[in-house]
Amino acid sequence: MAAGADRSPDAAGSPLADRLGYLFTTMHPPGAPYTNAYVAEEISGGEEYGGVSVTEQYLSMLRNGKRTNPSPDVLRALAKFFAVPVGYLLGDLSPSQAERVEEEVRFLVAMRDKRVRSIALRSVGLPPEVQDSLTTIISQFRQQMNLPPEPPGPNGAAGADGSGGPDGEATNGRH
């Protein structure tokens, strides 16, 4: 994962294992995280994944770092399944690019919540100053409930990108 990952890079032995672990536990439908068996079945049974066949055991080895060099076809299939660039899985992206991918993953996860979607969609079309006021009101509610100013990122730190704002803008001194 990008800087500040949940576990040290040596914990699983490869950027691929770290990133797969993050995606398995983060990118899934409401309920429980994906299992190796489910992902293997989806990829192996779906023509949209290029006819790739992958087993539950092989995914387990990729996730725990025992296998670190999957074929390009397997990498493409995994990237497509999780809707991330192949470069993210390989660790080929710069730290800022990897953080951007993880920010997009966190956004998609947040949008699974119907209430969060409703709040976000209702703000579309409102003038920027009204959107800023809504952000301030939400921040005040978070403070009253003893929550951090921004939801935690993948490593528990507040803020998705370190700047506080959704577009990388400062948010009135908050992070």
N, C-alpha and C positions, 0 to 999 in steps of 0.2 A: 504494500500500500504506500501511499505518499507519506511524507515526513509525518511523524507522530502516529504511527500505526498502533493498533491494539496490542500487537506483540512484536518482539524484536525480529529483524530480518533473519536472524539465525534460528529462530524458533522452528520454522518449517524447512529452512534451508534454501528457499527459492522465492523470488518475487511472485512467480506463478502460484505457488501454494498459498502465499499470503493473500493474493488478490482473489483467488478462487474461494478461499475461506470467507473473505469479506462479502463476496457476491452471494454465496450460498446462504449466509446468515442474514443478509440485508435485502437482496432482491428476490422477493417471493410474494405470492398472493397472501392476503390476510390469513392469519392462522399460524401455521408452523413453517419453519424454513424448508427449502427443498432438500430432498434426500438424494444421495448418489444414485439410487435405483431409479427415482423419478426422472432425473436429468438424463441418465443413460437411456432410459426407455424413450423419452421425448426426442432426443437427438437421433437415436438409432431408428426410430419409426417415422421420422419426418423427412419427406423429400426436400423440404426447404433447407435442410442442413447438408445437402449435397451427397446423400447416400452414405454418410459416415456411420460407422458402427463403433460404439464405445460401450464398455461394460461398467457395471457398478464398482467392481474391484479396481479397474484402471483409474476411474475418477477418484477413488479413495487414495490411490498411490500418488496421483497428481496433487491432491489436496494436502497430503501429509509430507510431501517433498521427496518421496521415494522414487518417483519418476519426475523428471524435470524437462524432458525434451519431446513433447508430443509432436505428432506430424502437423504440418501446416493445415491440413483438412480438419483435424480435431480442434486445433486452436480457432480456426474460423467458425466451426460449429459452436464451440463454447461461447465465443464472442457474440455470435448471432443470438444464441439462446438468452444470454444476459443483456443483450443490446448495448455492448461496449466495444470500443475499438480493439482489434487484435493487439496493437501496441501496448495497450493497458495491461493485458494478461502477460505479455512478455517482459514488462518492465522497461520498454523502450521509450516511454514518454518521459518528458521532463517532469520534475516534481510538481510544477504548476499545472501541467497538462493532466497528470494523474489526479491531482486534487480537484480539477475541474470535472473529470469523469465521476469521481466520488461525490462531488457536490450534486451533479445531475442525478446520481443514484439516490442520494438522500432526498432530493426533491420528488422523485417518482415515488419513493416510499411514503413521504408525507402526503402526497396527493391520493394515496389509497384511502385515506380517511375521508369519508363523505363530508363531514363537517368542515374539515380544513379546505377541501375543494370548494365547498359552498362559499366560505369566507373569501377565498382567493378569487373565485369567479365573479362574485358580487362587486368586487373592487375594480374590475375591468371597466374602463371607460370613464372612471371618476377622475377629476383633475388631480395632478400630482400632490398638491397641497392637502387634498382630502385623504389621499392614500397615506401621506405622511402622518396625518392626524390619526388615522386608523392604526398605523404602526405604533404610534405613541400610546394609544389606548390599550392595545394588546400588551405592550411592554409594561404598562402600569399594572395590568391584571397579573402578568407573570411575576412582577415584583411583589405584589400583595400575597401571592401564593408561594412566595419563597422559591421561585424557579429562576434559573439563570436568565439573563436578558435575551439570549439566543438559545435555541435548542442545541444540544450537544452534537458534535461531529462524531466521526467514527472512533476517535480516540478519547472521547469524553470531553474534549475542549469545547467551549462555547463558540458558536459561529461556524458557518460552513466553510468560509474561505479566509477567515482571519480578519477581514475588513469590516464585517458586521452587516453590510448591505447585500441585497440579492444581486446587484449589478457591480459589486466591488466598491461601492461608494461607502464613505464613512457614515455611520449612523449616530450622529450627535454624541460622539465619544464612547458609544457602547461597542462592545465586541461580542 
